[in-house]
Amino acid sequence: MIVVDTAGGATPLLGRADDARWRGTELLHWSNVVPGPVDVFDAATATPSGAAYPSPAGVVVDRVEVKPRSMDLAVREHTATTLPRIVLYDAVTGTSTVKFPDAQLVLGFWWSSDATRLYAWTIDNGTTTVRDVLSNETAVTFCFRVKIDPPCP
Amino acid sequence: MQRSINIVLVVLVAVAAVFAFFVSRESLALPGETPAPTFTFQARPSPTFVPVSTLAPDALRVFSVGPLPADFRFVTIGDAGDERLLLIDLSGKKVALVAHFEGNGSFTEARVVETTSVASGETVVIHIRSDRPTARLYVIHPVTGEVRSLTIPRSEQPRLSPDGATLAVTRNSQDPDVNGLWLLTRVTGSVAGWSLTPVDARRECCSGRRMGSGSPRSSTLEDRLS
């Protein structure tokens, strides 16, 4: 990965990355193909600045969503022998809590703007559901095809 | 004689007035009841949201959704040629249709639809590409259902800037002059239109090179909507 600014400047090669998210001036980036951490590039100083999530050995980070106004992260990850899952990483304690043990059918996930809810969007047999994985409350259910309202298949 | 006639007329008028007074009392009010004043409140109709739809090129129908909810998300779902852009109202627990491809149009083989939006949700861009040399952008304002369609060179991974004024796309090509990151910006002033410019550290910054024949106007084509 290199970081390019709109004026045409660019950094040296920073390493392998397949996806990234901004957190202020920090750019969090990771590979969703090979195991490794979520690294940080600080655009303000134009230097790499450590890891935002030092993932355990053998863990591939699929996707990261930055919790608003926080250093915590929601991370979808898997290993060669385990199913994808969504964990909540507490940056202060350096610990992770599993919030969605089987995230195979998760199409996407995101934080509410007030950071009180973490929504996961799943699909199952033509019916999709968005629910808050922190409270386990279903927000809305709708169809993948043709119609909006269930029943779908 | 004339005086007698006048007297008779005055008497007749007086009798008619007294008669009318008693008749009106009998017909307008019940005995012992004082008519109460009445008021009629006519509620002013509140502004009603009337959805509209527009058919854009390549069979994309765009709908107005009205004011955006407090907590929402745009998602794109559906099979090729039947993709739908939905607005999920997370607080209201409902879903609204923003745009729907009612067919493949001219994008059939290797068709890919991507979307990007500003945080406020007031502008959403749908980017569609296939194996054709050109791609298409739809700049949509979901509140009103307004849509603009632009034909641009084949590209992918659209990202709107936070202010919605610039769209970044990548171009994956064997040609090093084409490959890389490009910015689509709205040109205002005397030469209005759209400009697609490369961002590439290997070249001197923004040397005036444009896509197409050189004029900012010719870099992209804004399609007429039917």
Boltz contact constraints between the chains, C-beta under 6 A:
constraints:
  - contact:
      token1: [A, 4]
      token2: [B, 181]
      max_distance: 6.0
  - contact:
      token1: [A, 4]
      token2: [B, 199]
      max_distance: 6.0
  - contact:
      token1: [A, 6]
      token2: [B, 199]
      max_distance: 6.0
  - contact:
      token1: [A, 7]
      token2: [B, 205]
      max_distance: 6.0
  - contact:
      token1: [A, 8]
      token2: [B, 199]
      max_distance: 6.0
  - contact:
      token1: [A, 8]
      token2: [B, 201]
      max_distance: 6.0
  - contact:
      token1: [A, 8]
      token2: [B, 205]
      max_distance: 6.0
  - contact:
      token1: [A, 10]
      token2: [B, 201]
      max_distance: 6.0
  - contact:
      token1: [A, 112]
      token2: [B, 71]
      max_distance: 6.0
  - contact:
      token1: [A, 139]
      token2: [B, 90]
      max_distance: 6.0
  - contact:
      token1: [A, 140]
      token2: [B, 88]
      max_distance: 6.0
  - contact:
      token1: [A, 140]
      token2: [B, 93]
      max_distance: 6.0
  - contact:
      token1: [A, 142]
      token2: [B, 95]
      max_distance: 6.0
  - contact:
      token1: [A, 144]
      token2: [B, 77]
      max_distance: 6.0
  - contact:
      token1: [A, 145]
      token2: [B, 78]
      max_distance: 6.0
  - contact:
      token1: [A, 148]
      token2: [B, 95]
      max_distance: 6.0
